[in-house]
Amino acid sequence: MGIELSTGRAWVGVDQQVGHGSADALFALTDEQYLSTLAAGWMTGSFLGECWRGEHDDLLLFHPGGARFRPEQWFPRRARMLPPKLAGELWWHVDALGEPLDGERAELSRGLAGGTARETTDADGVRSIAFRLVGDGAYPRPAALIAGLTAGSDRKQARVILGAPVDASGDVFAIEGERIRLGFVGDGLVEVSLERVRTPPPPGGPIGVFLAALGEPEQGRRFQAAAQLAGERSQRWMASSSFGRRVLVFTDGVEMQVQDDRVLSVRLGLSPGTTEPSYRHAAELVPGVPWPATRADLHRALGAPVDSSGGTDLHRFGHRDLLIGYGVGPQGEAPTQITAVLSGVSISHGIHRWRSGDFTLFLDILGRASSNPLVAHVRGLRGVRLRMRGDVVAAVELDASGERFVGFIDGLPADPRRKDIPFGAPAEYGKHDDLWAFEQGWVHVRADARGRIACIVVSIADEVPDGLAVRPWMFGRDHMDEWRQLSSPR
């Protein structure tokens, strides 16, 4: 469910079958339908079923059976690192705090408010956002800003929705470490303001090193400092061929997630004896904290959390968050994991791990400048040659000696054949060549007459060699068993 920014119309998505998959068709909602669904968390009645059966095609705003599965301007709501305590459009505006005025999140907030928001800024970006709920320049959907509150709501209802206030006035509340300030005339709500809270400097010690790596380029100076505390990198996982996020697994119980040339998160397991990775140097993690530590110990060292949900505390240091999960230990509540994550970024520890290997490195440096730290790292690998276009990487070539073949994909044998590349059906293939399409570019594998891999090239889209004797893979015509037979000695 969402809002069409250009018109302000509310919509709901209804699953539709499209070929072998499915995607949402978008149907317009009345204001009443939108507000009631927002407050309840689900839509009651038969409307969704009626849309699915084609009874409301006059309300259809978008259907996925055309050229796209989703509209061109599609901004999905992010999953929050703490379970949200309230519903409403407010979360889009919370995510705009601390962002530059011309940043995507600030522009989305402005578009959702229809130009009615009053913003203040400082050196860090958007400092506060205020919304009138009544009169000229009022928020276009005042009852949708915070589900359960609207113009005229009283203080008692505000406390039901927002919990206990954090100041003596009784009109300021906390939300993920930020502040919601309510304005009343008499006992009726007329304004809602969001304000960013100044945070303490990050802690020292190893935990401070891990926090400092957030937002930094992979293989940059701060990344390398964190990696030295994490042990050797053992795997670099790709989630899927169309998703750019990577999971870096280190031998000392540390996992990082990186995307678009920056570190998004660092996760430290703290539960030895379980199947989860556990950080080997936990006793040195937070200066002055005895180990095993309790929740109270970490509160004394890091300060009180800015927000909590059940067994998880949120600490904020500028644009960097620290989420600490707790379980029951012999001395009380004990930390089970610590995740450092950029504020406003959502990560999942259960992210799908599809394939791991150096090919993820090679894809990620395509189109990047020679000065990029990750490019410099790959340039230093033996058996690898970079082909540049101007100052950016156009292709990565593995030489015919096969020195890098084994590490190209984890699990590849020492003398690999084309059938050993575990990417599934190639996008195009021929007697000697296979091409797989990825988000950043192509992987081209050339095999000799006996099916042994002779060379591998990872390239941006327009660097694929011309004149290859290949044809597109067509399901129904082409079969994996027949393709694998191309690797058999002849």
C-alpha positions as CSV (number, residue, x, y, z in Angstrom):
1,M,0.0,0.0,0.0
2,G,1.3,3.5,-0.8
3,I,0.8,6.9,-2.3
4,E,1.2,8.0,-5.9
5,L,3.3,11.1,-5.4
6,S,2.4,12.9,-8.6
7,T,-1.4,12.8,-7.8
8,G,-1.6,12.1,-4.0
9,R,-3.8,9.1,-4.7
10,A,-3.6,6.1,-2.4
11,W,-3.2,2.6,-3.8
12,V,-3.1,-1.0,-2.8
13,G,-1.1,-3.8,-4.5
14,V,-3.0,-6.9,-5.5
15,D,-0.9,-10.0,-6.6
16,Q,-1.3,-10.9,-10.3
17,Q,0.1,-13.9,-12.2
18,V,2.6,-12.7,-14.9
19,G,4.2,-15.5,-16.9
20,H,5.9,-17.9,-14.5
21,G,5.9,-15.3,-11.7
22,S,3.8,-12.7,-10.1
23,A,3.8,-9.1,-9.2
24,D,1.4,-6.4,-7.8
25,A,-1.2,-4.5,-9.8
26,L,-2.0,-1.2,-8.2
27,F,-5.6,-0.2,-7.5
28,A,-6.7,3.2,-6.3
29,L,-8.1,3.5,-2.8
30,T,-10.5,6.0,-1.3
31,D,-9.2,8.1,1.6
32,E,-11.3,6.0,4.0
33,Q,-10.0,2.7,2.7
34,Y,-6.4,3.9,3.0
35,L,-6.7,5.3,6.5
36,S,-8.6,2.3,7.9
37,T,-6.0,-0.1,6.4
38,L,-3.1,2.0,7.7
39,A,-4.5,2.0,11.2
40,A,-5.4,-1.8,11.2
41,G,-2.3,-3.0,9.4
42,W,-4.5,-5.0,6.9
43,M,-7.4,-4.5,4.7
44,T,-10.7,-5.9,5.8
45,G,-13.7,-6.8,3.6
46,S,-13.7,-8.2,0.1
47,F,-12.1,-5.4,-1.9
48,L,-8.8,-7.2,-2.5
49,G,-10.6,-10.3,-3.8
50,E,-12.8,-8.2,-6.0
51,C,-9.8,-6.5,-7.5
52,W,-8.1,-9.8,-8.1
53,R,-11.2,-11.1,-9.9
54,G,-11.2,-8.0,-12.2
55,E,-14.3,-6.3,-10.7
56,H,-12.5,-2.9,-10.2
57,D,-10.5,-2.5,-13.4
58,D,-11.7,1.1,-13.5
59,L,-9.5,1.7,-10.4
60,L,-6.4,0.1,-12.0
61,L,-3.4,2.5,-11.8
62,F,-0.7,0.0,-12.9
63,H,-0.5,-3.6,-14.2
64,P,2.7,-5.6,-14.1
65,G,1.9,-7.5,-17.4
66,G,3.3,-4.6,-19.5
67,A,6.9,-3.7,-20.1
68,R,7.7,-3.5,-16.3
69,F,6.9,-5.5,-13.2
70,R,6.9,-2.3,-11.2
71,P,6.3,1.4,-12.0
72,E,9.3,3.4,-13.0
73,Q,9.2,5.5,-9.8
74,W,9.0,2.8,-7.1
75,F,10.3,3.4,-3.6
76,P,9.5,0.5,-1.4
77,R,9.2,1.0,2.4
78,R,12.3,-0.3,4.1
79,A,12.1,-2.9,6.9
80,R,13.2,-1.2,10.1
81,M,16.0,-2.5,12.3
82,L,13.7,-2.2,15.4
83,P,10.1,-3.3,15.1
84,P,8.1,-0.1,14.6
85,K,5.9,1.0,17.5
86,L,3.5,2.9,15.3
87,A,2.2,3.0,11.8
88,G,1.9,5.9,9.4
89,E,3.6,8.0,6.7
90,L,5.8,9.5,9.5
91,W,8.5,6.9,8.9
92,W,9.3,8.4,5.4
93,H,9.9,11.7,7.1
94,V,12.0,10.2,10.0
95,D,14.3,8.7,7.3
96,A,14.8,12.2,5.8
97,L,16.3,13.6,9.1
98,G,20.1,14.0,8.7
99,E,19.9,13.7,4.9
100,P,21.0,16.4,2.5
101,L,18.2,18.6,1.2
102,D,18.7,17.3,-2.3
103,G,19.0,13.7,-1.2
104,E,16.5,11.1,-2.4
105,R,15.0,10.6,1.1
106,A,14.5,14.3,1.7
107,E,12.9,14.7,-1.7
108,L,10.6,11.7,-1.1
109,S,9.6,13.3,2.2
110,R,8.9,16.6,0.5
111,G,6.8,14.9,-2.2
112,L,4.8,12.9,0.3
113,A,4.0,16.1,2.1
114,G,2.9,17.8,-1.1
115,G,5.2,20.8,-0.4
116,T,3.6,21.5,3.0
117,A,6.6,20.5,5.2
118,R,8.6,23.2,6.9
119,E,12.3,22.1,7.1
120,T,15.3,23.4,8.9
121,T,18.9,22.3,8.2
122,D,22.3,22.4,9.6
123,A,25.7,21.1,8.5
124,D,24.6,17.5,8.8
125,G,21.5,18.0,6.6
126,V,17.8,18.1,7.5
127,R,17.6,19.0,11.2
128,S,13.8,19.2,11.7
129,I,10.5,18.9,9.7
130,A,7.2,20.4,10.9
131,F,3.7,19.6,9.5
132,R,0.6,21.6,10.1
133,L,-2.5,19.4,10.4
134,V,-5.1,22.2,10.0
135,G,-5.6,25.4,7.9
136,D,-3.6,26.6,4.9
137,G,-0.6,24.5,4.1
138,A,-1.8,21.5,6.1
139,Y,-0.4,18.1,5.5
140,P,-2.5,16.5,2.7
141,R,-3.5,13.4,4.7
142,P,-3.3,14.5,8.4
143,A,-4.8,11.3,9.7
144,A,-2.2,9.2,7.8
145,L,0.9,10.9,9.3
146,I,0.6,8.9,12.5
147,A,-2.1,6.2,12.4
148,G,-4.5,6.8,15.3
149,L,-3.8,10.5,15.6
150,T,-5.3,13.3,13.5
151,A,-6.2,17.0,13.8
152,G,-8.0,17.6,17.0
153,S,-6.7,14.4,18.8
154,D,-6.1,15.0,22.5
155,R,-3.1,14.4,24.7
156,K,-4.5,11.2,26.2
157,Q,-4.8,9.7,22.7
158,A,-1.3,10.8,21.8
159,R,0.1,8.9,24.8
160,V,-1.9,5.8,23.8
161,I,-0.2,5.9,20.4
162,L,3.2,7.3,21.2
163,G,3.8,6.0,24.8
164,A,5.2,8.1,27.6
165,P,6.5,11.6,26.8
166,V,10.2,12.3,27.4
167,D,10.0,15.8,28.8
168,A,8.1,17.7,31.5
169,S,5.9,19.4,29.0
170,G,4.3,16.1,28.1
171,D,4.3,16.9,24.4
172,V,7.7,15.5,23.2
173,F,8.1,11.8,22.5
174,A,11.0,9.5,21.3
175,I,11.0,7.5,18.1
176,E,14.2,5.6,17.1
177,G,16.3,8.1,19.0
178,E,14.7,11.1,17.3
179,R,12.0,13.3,18.8
180,I,8.3,13.9,17.9
181,R,7.0,17.2,19.2
182,L,3.2,17.7,19.2
183,G,1.6,21.1,19.0
184,F,-1.8,21.7,20.6
185,V,-4.4,24.5,20.6
186,G,-6.3,23.9,23.7
187,D,-6.4,20.1,23.9
188,G,-6.6,19.6,20.2
189,L,-3.6,18.5,18.0
190,V,-2.7,21.0,15.3
191,E,0.9,20.3,14.4
192,V,3.5,17.5,14.4
193,S,7.3,18.1,14.3
194,L,10.2,15.8,13.9
195,E,13.6,16.8,15.4
196,R,17.0,15.2,15.1
197,V,18.8,14.6,18.4
198,R,22.4,15.3,18.9
199,T,24.3,12.2,19.8
200,P,27.5,11.4,21.7
201,P,30.8,10.6,20.0
202,P,31.4,7.0,19.2
203,P,33.2,4.8,21.8
204,G,36.8,3.9,21.5
205,G,38.4,0.5,21.2
206,P,37.6,-2.2,18.6
207,I,33.9,-1.4,18.7
208,G,34.8,2.2,17.6
209,V,36.9,0.8,14.8
210,F,34.0,-1.3,13.5
211,L,31.7,1.8,13.7
212,A,34.2,3.9,11.8
213,A,34.2,1.5,8.9
214,L,30.5,2.1,8.1
215,G,30.0,4.1,5.0
216,E,33.6,3.7,4.0
217,P,34.8,2.1,0.7
218,E,35.7,-1.6,0.8
219,Q,39.5,-1.9,1.0
220,G,39.7,1.7,2.2
221,R,41.8,2.6,5.2
222,R,39.0,2.3,7.8
223,F,37.7,-0.9,6.2
224,Q,41.2,-2.4,6.4
225,A,41.5,-1.4,10.1
226,A,38.2,-3.2,10.8
227,A,39.2,-6.2,8.7
228,Q,42.4,-6.6,10.8
229,L,40.2,-7.1,13.9
230,A,38.0,-9.5,12.0
231,G,40.5,-12.1,10.9
232,E,41.0,-13.4,7.4
233,R,38.2,-13.0,4.9
234,S,36.9,-16.5,4.1
235,Q,33.9,-15.8,1.8
236,R,32.3,-13.0,-0.2
237,W,28.7,-14.0,-0.9
238,M,26.4,-12.7,-3.6
239,A,22.7,-12.8,-2.8
240,S,21.6,-13.3,-6.4
241,S,22.6,-12.3,-10.0
242,S,20.3,-9.2,-9.8
243,F,21.1,-7.9,-6.3
244,G,24.3,-5.9,-5.6
245,R,24.7,-6.5,-1.9
246,R,27.6,-8.8,-0.7
247,V,28.1,-10.6,2.6
248,L,31.8,-10.8,3.7
249,V,32.5,-13.6,6.2
250,F,35.6,-13.4,8.3
251,T,37.3,-16.2,10.3
252,D,37.0,-14.5,13.7
253,G,33.2,-14.4,13.8
254,V,32.6,-11.1,11.9
255,E,30.3,-10.6,9.0
256,M,30.1,-7.4,6.9
257,Q,27.5,-6.3,4.3
258,V,28.7,-4.1,1.5
259,Q,27.0,-2.5,-1.5
260,D,27.7,0.2,-4.0
261,D,31.3,0.6,-2.8
262,R,30.6,1.2,0.9
263,V,30.3,-0.8,4.1
264,L,26.6,-1.0,5.3
265,S,27.0,-3.1,8.4
266,V,29.3,-5.1,10.6
267,R,27.9,-7.9,12.7
268,L,29.6,-9.6,15.6
269,G,28.2,-12.8,17.1
270,L,28.6,-13.2,20.8
271,S,27.2,-16.6,21.6
272,P,30.0,-19.2,21.6
273,G,28.9,-22.8,21.5
274,T,26.0,-22.1,19.0
275,T,25.8,-22.6,15.3
276,E,26.1,-18.8,14.8
277,P,29.6,-17.3,14.3
278,S,31.1,-15.9,17.5
279,Y,33.6,-13.0,17.8
280,R,36.8,-14.4,19.2
281,H,38.0,-11.2,20.8
282,A,34.8,-10.2,22.6
283,A,36.6,-9.4,25.9
284,E,38.5,-6.6,24.1
285,L,35.5,-5.2,22.2
286,V,34.3,-2.3,24.5
287,P,36.9,-0.6,26.7
288,G,36.3,-1.0,30.4
289,V,33.6,-3.6,30.1
290,P,34.2,-6.9,31.9
291,W,33.4,-10.1,30.0
292,P,31.1,-11.9,30.0
293,A,29.2,-8.6,30.0
294,T,25.6,-7.8,31.0
295,R,23.1,-5.3,29.6
296,A,23.8,-3.0,32.6
297,D,27.6,-3.2,31.9
298,L,27.1,-2.0,28.3
299,H,24.7,0.7,29.3
300,R,27.3,2.1,31.7
301,A,30.0,2.0,29.0
302,L,27.9,3.2,26.0
303,G,25.2,5.3,27.7
304,A,21.5,4.6,27.8
305,P,20.1,3.4,24.5
306,V,18.1,5.9,22.5
307,D,15.4,3.2,21.9
308,S,14.7,-0.4,22.8
309,S,12.4,-3.2,21.6
310,G,12.2,-6.3,23.7
311,G,15.7,-7.8,23.8
312,T,17.3,-5.2,21.4
313,D,18.8,-1.8,22.3
314,L,19.6,0.9,19.8
315,H,22.6,3.2,20.4
316,R,23.2,6.1,18.0
317,F,26.5,7.9,17.2
318,G,25.9,10.5,14.5
319,H,25.0,8.6,11.3
320,R,26.1,5.2,12.8
321,D,23.9,2.9,14.8
322,L,24.7,0.1,17.2
323,L,22.1,-2.5,17.8
324,I,22.7,-5.0,20.6
325,G,20.6,-8.1,21.0
326,Y,20.3,-9.7,24.4
327,G,19.4,-13.1,25.8
328,V,19.3,-14.6,29.3
329,G,22.7,-15.5,30.7
330,P,24.0,-16.8,34.0
331,Q,24.5,-13.2,35.3
332,G,21.3,-11.7,33.8
333,E,20.7,-10.3,30.4
334,A,23.8,-11.0,28.2
335,P,24.6,-9.7,24.7
336,T,24.2,-12.3,22.0
337,Q,25.1,-10.1,19.0
338,I,26.1,-6.6,18.1
339,T,25.4,-5.1,14.7
340,A,26.9,-1.8,13.6
341,V,24.9,-0.3,10.8
342,L,24.5,3.0,8.9
343,S,21.5,5.0,10.2
344,G,18.6,4.6,7.8
345,V,19.9,1.4,6.2
346,S,18.1,-1.9,6.6
347,I,20.0,-5.2,6.6
348,S,19.0,-8.8,7.2
349,H,21.2,-11.4,8.8
350,G,19.2,-14.0,6.9
351,I,20.1,-12.6,3.5
352,H,20.2,-15.4,0.8
353,R,23.7,-16.6,0.0
354,W,23.8,-17.7,-3.5
355,R,27.4,-17.9,-4.7
356,S,30.7,-16.9,-3.2
357,G,34.1,-16.1,-4.8
358,D,36.3,-13.6,-6.4
359,F,33.9,-13.1,-9.3
360,T,31.9,-10.8,-6.9
361,L,35.0,-8.6,-6.6
362,F,35.5,-8.5,-10.4
363,L,31.9,-7.5,-11.0
364,D,32.0,-4.8,-8.3
365,I,34.9,-2.9,-9.8
366,L,33.4,-2.6,-13.3
367,G,32.9,1.0,-14.1
368,R,35.0,2.2,-11.1
369,A,38.0,4.6,-11.3
370,S,41.5,3.4,-11.0
371,S,41.8,5.3,-7.7
372,N,39.1,3.2,-6.1
373,P,40.6,1.1,-3.2
374,L,38.8,-2.1,-4.4
375,V,40.3,-1.6,-7.9
376,A,43.7,-1.2,-6.4
377,H,43.2,-4.4,-4.4
378,V,42.2,-6.4,-7.5
379,R,45.0,-5.0,-9.5
380,G,47.4,-6.5,-7.0
381,L,46.0,-10.0,-7.4
382,R,48.3,-12.4,-9.3
383,G,46.9,-13.8,-12.6
384,V,44.5,-10.9,-13.0
385,R,44.6,-8.1,-15.7
386,L,42.4,-5.1,-15.8
387,R,41.3,-3.6,-19.1
388,M,40.6,0.1,-18.7
389,R,38.5,2.5,-20.7
390,G,39.9,5.9,-19.9
391,D,40.3,5.9,-16.2
392,V,37.6,3.3,-15.4
393,V,37.6,-0.5,-15.4
394,A,35.9,-2.0,-18.5
395,A,36.9,-5.6,-18.0
396,V,38.8,-8.1,-15.7
397,E,40.7,-10.8,-17.5
398,L,42.0,-14.0,-15.8
399,D,45.1,-15.2,-17.7
400,A,45.3,-18.6,-19.4
401,S,47.5,-20.0,-16.7
402,G,44.4,-20.5,-14.7
403,E,46.1,-19.3,-11.5
404,R,42.9,-17.4,-10.4
405,F,40.4,-20.0,-11.7
406,V,40.1,-21.9,-8.4
407,G,39.2,-18.8,-6.4
408,F,36.9,-17.4,-9.1
409,I,34.0,-19.3,-7.5
410,D,34.3,-21.1,-4.2
411,G,34.3,-24.8,-4.8
412,L,35.6,-24.7,-8.4
413,P,38.0,-27.6,-9.0
414,A,41.6,-27.2,-9.9
415,D,41.1,-28.1,-13.6
416,P,37.6,-26.7,-14.2
417,R,35.3,-27.3,-17.1
418,R,32.5,-25.1,-18.3
419,K,29.9,-27.3,-16.6
420,D,31.6,-26.6,-13.3
421,I,30.5,-22.9,-13.3
422,P,27.5,-23.0,-11.0
423,F,25.5,-20.1,-12.4
424,G,22.7,-22.1,-14.0
425,A,21.7,-21.7,-17.6
426,P,23.8,-19.1,-19.5
427,A,22.1,-16.2,-21.1
428,E,23.9,-17.0,-24.3
429,Y,26.1,-20.0,-25.3
430,G,27.8,-21.7,-28.2
431,K,30.3,-24.4,-29.0
432,H,33.1,-22.9,-26.9
433,D,31.6,-19.8,-25.2
434,D,29.2,-19.1,-22.3
435,L,27.8,-15.7,-21.3
436,W,26.1,-15.0,-18.0
437,A,24.4,-11.7,-17.4
438,F,24.7,-10.0,-14.0
439,E,23.6,-6.6,-12.6
440,Q,27.0,-5.0,-13.3
441,G,27.9,-6.7,-16.5
442,W,28.8,-10.1,-18.1
443,V,30.8,-13.1,-17.2
444,H,32.3,-14.7,-20.4
445,V,33.8,-18.2,-20.1
446,R,35.8,-19.6,-23.1
447,A,36.5,-23.3,-23.2
448,D,38.8,-25.4,-25.4
449,A,37.7,-28.3,-27.6
450,R,37.8,-30.7,-24.6
451,G,35.5,-28.4,-22.5
452,R,38.3,-27.2,-20.2
453,I,38.1,-23.5,-19.3
454,A,40.8,-21.5,-21.2
455,C,40.0,-18.0,-20.1
456,I,37.4,-15.9,-18.1
457,V,36.5,-12.3,-18.8
458,V,34.2,-10.2,-16.6
459,S,33.2,-7.1,-18.4
460,I,30.7,-4.2,-18.6
461,A,27.8,-4.8,-21.0
462,D,29.3,-3.2,-24.1
463,E,32.7,-4.9,-23.7
464,V,31.5,-8.4,-24.6
465,P,33.5,-9.5,-27.7
466,D,31.8,-9.2,-31.0
467,G,31.5,-12.1,-33.4
468,L,31.1,-14.9,-30.8
469,A,29.3,-17.9,-32.2
470,V,26.6,-17.9,-29.5
471,R,22.8,-17.9,-29.3
472,P,20.4,-16.9,-26.6
473,W,19.4,-19.7,-24.2
474,M,15.7,-20.7,-24.8
475,F,14.0,-22.7,-22.2
476,G,12.1,-25.6,-23.8
477,R,14.6,-25.7,-26.6
478,D,17.8,-25.8,-24.6
479,H,18.5,-28.2,-21.7
480,M,21.1,-28.2,-19.0
481,D,22.0,-31.9,-19.6
482,E,22.9,-31.1,-23.2
483,W,24.8,-28.1,-22.2
484,R,26.9,-30.0,-19.7
485,Q,27.8,-32.5,-22.4
486,L,29.7,-29.8,-24.1
487,S,32.3,-30.2,-21.3
488,S,32.8,-33.9,-22.1
489,P,36.1,-34.8,-23.8
490,R,35.7,-35.5,-27.5
